[in-house]
């Protein structure tokens, strides 16, 4: 097993990672910081969808969540999240499954997600980060499900790349009668995955030819109380 530590030092918890599980990195830390800026999760019931190591679930629990429910489709990710919860005695329950299973466990006060969002051409697809031709294979169903997943007054924080279509996400959320805005941004260099997808991004006009950086954003969606 390997350990992963936040890039900005000890403000984020150390988590263990089994081989093959998506490791926390810049997008994970950006989302964790956005959660802290939003006031955390004290006494809230939280969902971490596409949990990976359980890094965000651990953050939410350490911020005082009453309970955290974590989901991932990968058995190793579920095992890793359970291990990270167990070693801290945190109120996290990790399950294997997709949105259909998640919808049977809701609603939640807070929904967090760092889903797969890298556009790809279908070749050598890796479910840890690849999400179809436009990168929205997981995002669109998640956006459409948020009204059912959130309690009135609840909010969601979702992180993804500019190449996935930020305005598309905002429009889809607003069409679902949610308030939506970008609450955090960070520009970062292409990592190994995007470097391997660069030719596809250029050819599909998702990125300017020659681009070597991407902007990662956190989108917040709020479900208003009835009548507001």
C-alpha positions in Angstrom: 0.0 0.0 0.0 1.1 3.6 -0.5 0.2 6.8 1.3 -0.8 10.1 -0.2 -0.5 13.5 1.4 -2.0 16.8 0.3 0.1 19.0 -1.8 -0.4 21.9 0.5 0.9 20.1 3.6 -0.8 18.8 6.7 -4.1 20.5 6.3 -5.5 17.5 4.5 -5.6 14.0 6.0 -3.2 11.2 5.0 -5.0 8.3 3.4 -3.9 4.8 2.4 -4.3 3.7 -1.2 -4.4 0.2 -2.6 -2.7 -0.2 -6.0 -4.9 0.7 -8.9 -7.1 3.1 -6.9 -7.3 6.7 -8.0 -5.0 8.7 -5.7 -6.0 12.1 -4.3 -4.4 14.9 -6.3 -5.0 18.6 -7.3 -8.7 18.2 -8.1 -9.3 16.3 -4.8 -7.6 19.0 -2.8 -9.4 21.8 -4.6 -12.8 20.1 -3.7 -11.8 19.5 -0.1 -10.8 23.2 0.2 -14.1 24.2 -1.3 -15.9 22.1 1.2 -14.1 23.8 4.1 -14.8 27.2 2.5 -18.5 26.2 2.4 -18.6 25.7 6.1 -17.8 22.0 6.3 -20.3 19.3 7.1 -21.1 19.5 10.8 -24.0 17.3 11.8 -24.8 16.7 8.1 -25.5 13.5 6.2 -23.0 13.4 3.4 -22.6 11.4 0.2 -19.2 11.0 -1.5 -19.9 9.6 -5.0 -16.9 8.1 -6.8 -15.1 8.0 -3.6 -11.8 6.4 -4.7 -9.6 6.2 -1.6 -12.3 7.8 0.5 -10.3 11.0 0.8 -13.3 13.3 0.5 -15.3 11.1 2.8 -12.6 11.3 5.4 -12.4 15.1 5.0 -16.2 15.3 5.5 -16.2 13.1 8.5 -13.3 15.0 10.1 -15.3 18.2 9.6 -18.0 16.8 11.8 -20.5 15.0 9.5 -23.1 13.0 11.4 -22.7 10.3 8.7 -20.9 9.8 5.4 -22.0 7.4 2.7 -19.4 6.6 0.1 -19.9 4.9 -3.2 -17.6 3.6 -6.0 -18.0 1.0 -8.7 -14.4 -0.4 -8.1 -14.1 -3.1 -5.4 -10.6 -2.0 -4.5 -11.8 1.6 -4.0 -14.5 0.5 -1.7 -12.1 -1.6 0.3 -9.6 1.3 0.5 -12.3 3.7 1.7 -13.4 1.3 4.3 -9.9 0.9 5.5 -9.3 4.6 5.7 -12.6 5.0 7.7 -11.8 2.1 10.0 -8.3 3.2 10.9 -9.8 6.6 12.1 -13.0 5.2 13.6 -15.0 7.6 11.4 -18.7 7.4 10.6 -18.2 6.3 7.0 -20.0 3.5 5.3 -18.6 2.6 1.9 -20.6 0.6 -0.7 -20.0 -0.7 -4.2 -22.4 0.7 -6.8 -23.5 3.4 -9.2 -26.2 6.1 -9.2 -29.0 3.6 -9.1 -27.7 2.2 -5.8 -27.0 5.7 -4.5 -30.5 6.9 -5.1 -31.8 4.2 -2.8 -29.7 5.6 0.1 -30.6 9.3 -0.2 -31.4 12.1 0.2 -28.3 13.8 1.7 -27.6 17.2 3.1 -24.2 17.4 1.2 -23.2 15.6 -2.0 -19.5 15.5 -3.0 -18.1 14.1 -6.2 -14.8 13.9 -8.0 -16.2 11.7 -10.9 -14.4 10.5 -14.0 -14.4 13.4 -16.4 -11.6 13.0 -18.9 -12.8 13.1 -22.5 -11.6 10.1 -24.5 -12.0 8.4 -27.9 -12.9 5.0 -26.4 -9.5 3.4 -26.9 -7.6 2.2 -23.8 -10.4 3.6 -21.6 -9.7 3.7 -17.9 -12.9 3.9 -15.7 -10.9 5.7 -13.0 -10.9 8.9 -15.0 -12.2 8.5 -18.6 -15.9 9.4 -19.2 -16.7 9.1 -22.9 -16.3 11.4 -25.9 -17.1 14.6 -24.1 -16.1 13.6 -20.6 -19.7 13.8 -19.4 -20.6 10.1 -19.1 -20.9 10.3 -15.3 -21.5 14.0 -14.9 -24.7 14.3 -16.8 -26.6 11.5 -14.9 -25.2 12.9 -11.6 -26.4 16.4 -12.4 -29.9 15.0 -13.3 -30.1 13.0 -10.1 -29.1 15.8 -7.7 -32.7 17.1 -7.1 -33.5 13.6 -5.7 -30.2 13.2 -3.9 -30.3 16.5 -2.0 -32.5 17.5 0.9 -34.2 20.9 0.7 -31.5 23.4 1.6 -28.8 20.9 0.8 -25.8 21.5 -1.6 -23.5 19.6 -3.8 -19.9 20.2 -4.8 -18.6 18.6 -8.0 -15.1 19.0 -9.5 -14.2 18.6 -13.1 -12.1 20.1 -15.9 -12.8 23.0 -18.2 -12.6 20.5 -21.1 -15.7 18.8 -19.8 -17.9 21.9 -20.3 -18.4 24.1 -17.3 -21.3 26.0 -18.8 -22.9 22.7 -19.8 -22.8 21.7 -16.1 -24.2 25.0 -14.9 -27.0 24.9 -17.4 -27.9 21.3 -16.7 -28.1 22.0 -13.0 -30.2 25.1 -13.4 -32.5 23.3 -15.8 -33.1 20.9 -12.8 -34.2 23.9 -10.7 -31.0 24.0 -8.7 -28.9 27.1 -8.0 -25.5 26.6 -9.6 -22.2 28.5 -9.6 -18.5 28.0 -9.8 -16.9 28.4 -6.4 -13.3 27.4 -7.0 -10.8 27.3 -9.8 -7.2 26.2 -10.3 -5.1 26.1 -13.4 -2.7 23.1 -13.4 -0.3 21.5 -15.9 -1.4 18.5 -17.9 -0.6 15.3 -16.0 0.2 11.9 -17.6 -3.4 11.2 -18.4 -4.2 14.4 -20.2 -0.8 14.3 -22.0 -1.9 10.9 -23.3 -5.2 12.4 -24.4 -3.9 15.6 -25.8 -4.2 14.7 -29.5 -7.8 13.7 -29.0 -8.6 17.0 -27.1 -7.0 19.1 -29.9 -8.7 17.1 -32.7 -12.1 17.3 -31.0 -11.7 21.1 -30.3 -12.1 20.6 -26.6 -8.7 22.2 -26.1 -6.8 24.7 -28.0 -4.0 23.0 -30.1 -0.8 23.2 -28.1 -2.4 23.7 -24.7 -0.5 22.2 -21.9 -2.6 23.3 -18.9 -6.2 22.9 -17.8 -8.5 24.8 -15.5 -10.1 22.6 -12.9 -13.3 24.0 -11.3 -15.6 23.2 -8.4 -19.3 23.7 -9.2 -21.7 24.2 -6.3 -25.4 23.3 -6.7 -28.0 24.2 -4.1 -31.5 22.8 -3.8 -33.7 25.6 -2.5 -36.3 25.2 0.2 -39.8 25.0 -1.3 -41.2 28.4 -2.0 -37.8 30.1 -2.0 
